[in-house]
Amino acid sequence: MQYIPVMNAIFSAQRAEVLLDAVVLATEDSSFLQQAAHLTGGLYFKPAGAGALLGLLLNYFVCDTSTRKQLDVAQELGVDFRASCFCHKYVIETGYVCSVCLSIFCQPSRACSTCGTAFTMGGGGGGGAAAAAAAAARGGG
């Protein structure tokens, strides 16, 4: 529901050189938060357990940006830049993109479920904004 405002906030933070840090307490990683931290130069952590959380917060997240540069931050090397479709939350390699709000879908549809834009039926019978162009979702988010 809040995808567009959150993406706008991430891009604004990136432009203003504001670091966004993320600590994920869920059982699975969040590629969305990984991308946000990566794009803004912030930190992304998924602590192994509750006991590691306090140490993580005290060691990394209370430091200012100049001190943080001198720390040896053990970050995971790989950031998953694949997109997740908005309809099923599946990670996809290629998808259909709404030309108005940039929502990504795994299947063509007659209207965008995020912003409500009605799609015209393009060539190939697939439907989708600007024929949905089966746009590559790599690098999108």
MIMAR-328966 format. One record per residue: residue number from 1; x, y, z of N, C-alpha, C in turn. Coordinates in Angstrom, 3 decimals, decimal comma. Layout:
  num       nc1       nc2       nc3      cac1      cac2      cac3       cc1       cc2       cc3
  NUM         X         Y         Z         X         Y         Z         X         Y         Z
...
REM end
This chain:
  num       nc1       nc2       nc3      cac1      cac2      cac3       cc1       cc2       cc3
    1     0,823    -1,205     0,000     0,000     0,000     0,000     0,864     1,264     0,000
    2     2,006     1,222     0,642     2,839     2,421     0,763     4,067     2,386    -0,148
    3     4,048     1,572    -1,177     5,231     1,397    -2,022     5,704     2,713    -2,637
    4     4,808     3,447    -3,280     5,206     4,668    -3,974     5,745     5,715    -3,009
    5     5,069     6,011    -1,885     5,642     6,978    -0,950     6,991     6,533    -0,376
    6     7,141     5,237    -0,110     8,412     4,744     0,434     9,520     4,866    -0,610
    7     9,228     4,512    -1,859    10,231     4,653    -2,914    10,611     6,119    -3,104
    8     9,649     7,016    -3,047     9,951     8,443    -3,145    10,844     8,890    -1,994
    9    10,592     8,375    -0,804    11,422     8,712     0,355    12,850     8,182     0,179
   10    12,987     6,987    -0,364    14,315     6,409    -0,597    15,080     7,246    -1,607
   11    14,450     7,603    -2,715    15,135     8,399    -3,730    15,449     9,800    -3,214
   12    14,573    10,366    -2,393    14,846    11,673    -1,794    16,028    11,594    -0,833
   13    16,072    10,537    -0,035    17,191    10,345     0,892    18,491    10,182     0,122
   14    18,446     9,441    -0,964    19,639     9,246    -1,789    20,120    10,578    -2,346
   15    19,211    11,376    -2,850    19,567    12,680    -3,435    20,102    13,635    -2,377
   16    19,534    13,578    -1,162    19,957    14,462    -0,074    21,150    13,904     0,702
   17    21,664    12,755     0,251    22,804    12,093     0,888    22,525    11,732     2,355
   18    21,311    11,245     2,585    20,904    10,765     3,901    20,999     9,250     3,903
   19    21,688     8,703     4,884    21,837     7,252     4,974    20,569     6,634     5,550
   20    20,127     5,547     4,943    19,015     4,780     5,492    19,562     3,446     5,972
   21    19,398     3,169     7,243    19,833     1,915     7,838    18,623     1,018     8,038
   22    18,865    -0,282     7,998    17,771    -1,230     8,196    18,243    -2,394     9,057
   23    17,428    -2,736    10,044    17,635    -3,942    10,842    16,368    -4,764    10,672
   24    16,508    -5,938    10,089    15,358    -6,790     9,809    15,259    -7,848    10,895
   25    14,124    -7,880    11,572    13,901    -8,839    12,650    13,041   -10,013    12,197
   26    12,586    -9,980    10,962    11,766   -11,069    10,414    12,645   -12,283    10,120
   27    12,010   -13,393     9,819    12,766   -14,619     9,542    13,455   -14,586     8,180
   28    12,924   -13,793     7,237    13,499   -13,726     5,895    14,098   -12,346     5,647
   29    15,103   -12,311     4,768    15,686   -11,038     4,366    14,666   -10,210     3,602
   30    14,878    -8,905     3,575    14,023    -8,002     2,823    14,844    -7,382     1,707
   31    14,602    -7,817     0,463    15,357    -7,257    -0,652    15,047    -5,772    -0,815
   32    13,829    -5,369    -0,476    13,434    -3,964    -0,560    14,288    -3,111     0,387
   33    14,454    -3,546     1,636    15,266    -2,793     2,592    16,755    -2,905     2,282
   34    17,179    -4,046     1,715    18,569    -4,173     1,267    18,869    -3,119     0,212
   35    17,977    -2,971    -0,739    18,163    -2,000    -1,806    18,162    -0,576    -1,262
   36    17,262    -0,280    -0,316    17,197     1,058     0,263    18,499     1,404     0,973
   37    19,023     0,482     1,761    20,281     0,726     2,466    21,428     0,867     1,472
   38    21,458     0,009     0,480    22,534     0,054    -0,512    22,513     1,358    -1,305
   39    21,335     1,770    -1,777    21,219     2,975    -2,591    21,602     4,243    -1,844
   40    21,407     4,248    -0,539    21,696     5,452     0,245    23,024     5,367     0,986
   41    23,709     4,240     0,893    24,983     4,092     1,599    24,819     3,709     3,055
   42    23,625     3,270     3,422    23,356     2,878     4,801    23,727     1,432     5,063
   43    23,396     0,972     6,238    23,709    -0,387     6,664    22,450    -1,244     6,654
   44    22,626    -2,514     6,344    21,538    -3,489     6,382    22,023    -4,677     7,204
   45    21,286    -5,014     8,224    21,631    -6,161     9,055    20,397    -6,994     9,344
   46    20,603    -8,271     9,421    19,595    -9,213     9,890    20,273   -10,019    10,982
   47    20,111    -9,603    12,243    20,811   -10,273    13,345    20,422   -11,742    13,470
   48    21,399   -12,538    13,870    21,178   -13,982    14,011    20,179   -14,301    15,117
   49    20,147   -13,503    16,142    19,222   -13,740    17,251    19,010   -12,471    18,046
   50    18,136   -12,551    19,015    17,813   -11,380    19,825    19,017   -10,886    20,618
   51    19,890   -11,796    21,002    21,071   -11,413    21,770    22,045   -10,559    20,983
   52    22,050   -10,706    19,667    22,968    -9,941    18,822    22,445    -8,548    18,512
   53    21,181    -8,300    18,767    20,566    -7,030    18,392    21,158    -5,843    19,151
   54    21,282    -5,932    20,453    21,795    -4,811    21,241    23,221    -4,461    20,830
   55    24,073    -5,460    20,687    25,446    -5,210    20,257    25,513    -4,565    18,890
   56    24,674    -5,013    18,002    24,614    -4,458    16,660    24,216    -2,991    16,693
   57    23,176    -2,690    17,449    22,712    -1,305    17,542    23,758    -0,405    18,180
   58    24,394    -0,874    19,247    25,397    -0,052    19,937    26,679     0,116    19,124
   59    27,074    -0,911    18,394    28,330    -0,842    17,661    28,244    -0,083    16,345
   60    27,127    -0,132    15,685    27,050     0,450    14,347    26,074     1,610    14,208
   61    24,916     1,503    14,812    23,866     2,452    14,497    23,878     3,730    15,326
   62    24,682     3,803    16,379    24,760     5,045    17,142    25,916     5,923    16,683
   63    26,752     5,412    15,800    27,907     6,162    15,309    27,480     7,183    14,258
   64    28,195     8,322    14,239    27,943     9,277    13,170    28,602     8,773    11,888
   65    28,331     9,434    10,782    28,788     8,932     9,485    30,309     8,946     9,344
   66    30,978     9,915     9,937    32,444     9,937     9,806    33,089     8,824    10,624
   67    32,550     8,514    11,801    33,069     7,407    12,605    32,756     6,077    11,935
   68    31,575     5,979    11,359    31,145     4,739    10,720    32,083     4,335     9,586
   69    32,656     5,324     8,887    33,574     5,031     7,783    34,829     4,312     8,259
   70    35,190     4,496     9,518    36,400     3,894    10,054    36,150     2,511    10,663
   71    34,899     2,142    10,822    34,568     0,823    11,365    34,681    -0,238    10,277
   72    35,035    -1,424    10,690    35,067    -2,555     9,771    33,692    -3,213     9,821
   73    32,796    -2,755     8,960    31,421    -3,239     8,962    31,336    -4,489     8,097
   74    30,966    -5,595     8,720    30,839    -6,872     8,005    29,469    -6,926     7,346
   75    29,381    -6,406     6,131    28,130    -6,417     5,373    28,134    -7,592     4,413
   76    26,962    -8,129     4,165    26,849    -9,163     3,148    27,148    -8,517     1,799
   77    27,851    -9,223     0,956    28,279    -8,658    -0,314    27,158    -8,546    -1,330
   78    26,241    -9,483    -1,345    25,224    -9,501    -2,387    23,949    -8,781    -1,993
   79    23,538    -7,845    -2,834    22,248    -7,193    -2,675    21,358    -7,722    -3,784
   80    20,198    -8,204    -3,424    19,275    -8,768    -4,396    18,517    -7,636    -5,081
   81    18,855    -7,349    -6,338    18,205    -6,267    -7,062    17,031    -6,749    -7,907
   82    16,676    -8,021    -7,783    15,506    -8,494    -8,506    14,260    -7,890    -7,880
   83    13,279    -7,675    -8,699    12,031    -7,084    -8,220    11,064    -8,178    -7,783
   84    10,132    -7,799    -6,945     9,035    -8,680    -6,563     7,770    -8,140    -7,203
   85     6,962    -9,041    -7,738     5,713    -8,596    -8,343     4,769    -8,116    -7,238
   86     3,947    -7,158    -7,588     3,032    -6,589    -6,611     1,826    -7,474    -6,361
   87     1,525    -8,353    -7,311     0,322    -9,171    -7,173     0,526   -10,387    -6,280
   88     1,672   -11,048    -6,352     1,892   -12,266    -5,576     3,101   -12,194    -4,660
   89     3,888   -11,128    -4,786     5,122   -10,942    -4,017     6,200   -11,948    -4,388
   90     6,124   -12,503    -5,615     7,155   -13,420    -6,098     8,334   -12,615    -6,631
   91     9,542   -13,100    -6,395    10,720   -12,500    -7,012    10,716   -12,920    -8,470
   92    10,829   -11,931    -9,364    10,754   -12,222   -10,794    11,972   -11,674   -11,520
   93    12,295   -12,282   -12,631    13,392   -11,831   -13,487    12,885   -10,811   -14,505
   94    11,695   -11,065   -15,053    11,096   -10,200   -16,064     9,637    -9,992   -15,691
   95     9,136    -8,781   -15,893     7,760    -8,526   -15,516     7,124    -7,444   -16,357
   96     5,900    -7,092   -16,023     5,133    -6,043   -16,687     5,123    -4,836   -15,766
   97     5,420    -3,649   -16,328     5,573    -2,445   -15,516     4,506    -1,424   -15,882
   98     3,863    -0,847   -14,877     2,916     0,242   -15,088     3,717     1,495   -15,431
   99     3,379     2,152   -16,506     4,121     3,334   -16,933     3,822     4,567   -16,077
  100     2,799     4,503   -15,246     2,443     5,645   -14,411     3,134     5,577   -13,047
  101     2,987     4,465   -12,344     3,526     4,371   -10,976     4,710     3,417   -10,852
  102     5,073     2,745   -11,953     6,203     1,824   -12,008     6,029     0,564   -11,162
  103     4,800     0,211   -10,852     4,540    -1,054   -10,175     4,872    -2,193   -11,127
  104     5,340    -3,300   -10,585     5,779    -4,429   -11,390     4,864    -5,620   -11,142
  105     4,468    -6,274   -12,233     3,566    -7,411   -12,144     4,140    -8,587   -12,921
  106     3,796    -9,798   -12,496     4,289   -11,001   -13,176     3,398   -11,389   -14,341
  107     2,183   -10,840   -14,407     1,229   -11,168   -15,463     0,620    -9,881   -16,007
  108     0,244    -9,868   -17,289    -0,435    -8,684   -17,835    -1,836    -8,557   -17,239
  109    -2,333    -7,328   -17,176    -3,686    -7,110   -16,671    -4,306    -5,925   -17,388
  110    -5,575    -5,701   -17,138    -6,290    -4,600   -17,793    -6,108    -3,275   -17,055
  111    -5,735    -3,332   -15,775    -5,553    -2,111   -15,003    -4,504    -2,345   -13,916
  112    -3,838    -1,280   -13,532    -2,833    -1,357   -12,475    -3,542    -1,423   -11,131
  113    -3,217    -2,415   -10,333    -3,867    -2,564    -9,031    -3,313    -1,587    -8,003
  114    -2,202    -0,921    -8,310    -1,626     0,048    -7,382    -2,235     1,432    -7,565
  115    -2,224     1,934    -8,829    -2,692     3,310    -9,054    -4,011     3,386    -9,807
  116    -4,494     2,243   -10,334    -5,785     2,219   -11,017    -5,735     2,598   -12,483
  117    -4,584     2,850   -13,038    -4,474     3,215   -14,447    -4,991     2,085   -15,328
  118    -5,884     2,429   -16,268    -6,402     1,433   -17,207    -5,391     1,291   -18,336
  119    -5,054     0,068   -18,679    -4,098    -0,192   -19,740    -4,833    -0,415   -21,040
  120    -4,226     0,031   -22,125    -4,775    -0,266   -23,436    -4,228    -1,609   -23,874
  121    -5,013    -2,313   -24,632    -4,558    -3,626   -25,099    -3,553    -3,402   -26,210
  122    -2,291    -3,720   -25,941    -1,228    -3,536   -26,923    -1,094    -4,759   -27,800
  123    -0,126    -4,694   -28,684     0,145    -5,810   -29,579     0,485    -7,064   -28,797
  124     0,141    -8,191   -29,303     0,419    -9,458   -28,648    -0,652    -9,854   -27,660
  125    -1,677    -9,013   -27,480    -2,796    -9,369   -26,625    -2,470    -9,403   -25,148
  126    -1,292    -8,882   -24,759    -0,901    -8,977   -23,361    -1,482    -7,903   -22,493
  127    -1,739    -6,724   -23,039    -2,214    -5,620   -22,226    -1,110    -5,102   -21,344
  128    -1,307    -3,944   -20,783    -0,314    -3,377   -19,899     0,104    -2,020   -20,406
  129     0,648    -1,195   -19,538     1,043     0,159   -19,894     2,085     0,107   -20,990
  130     1,839     0,876   -22,029     2,726     0,903   -23,196     3,012    -0,525   -23,633
  131     1,977    -1,298   -23,698     2,026    -2,725   -24,036     2,793    -3,509   -22,995
  132     2,970    -2,901   -21,829     3,657    -3,479   -20,683     5,082    -3,869   -20,996
  133     5,417    -3,940   -22,237     6,784    -4,089   -22,721     7,601    -5,152   -22,040
  134     6,969    -6,049   -21,337     7,694    -7,113   -20,641     9,034    -6,587   -20,155
  135     8,984    -5,460   -19,456    10,202    -4,763   -19,048    11,029    -5,599   -18,098
  136    12,310    -5,526   -18,289    13,207    -6,274   -17,413    13,127    -5,694   -16,022
  137    12,889    -6,522   -15,052    12,742    -6,061   -13,678    14,087    -5,998   -12,966
  138    15,141    -6,435   -13,603    16,454    -6,384   -12,971    16,834    -4,942   -12,702
  139    17,333    -4,715   -11,525    17,749    -3,380   -11,144    16,596    -2,543   -10,672
  140    15,362    -3,012   -10,825    14,207    -2,267   -10,359    13,898    -2,626    -8,940
  141    13,019    -2,046    -8,386    12,725    -2,395    -7,033    11,459    -1,936    -6,637
REM end
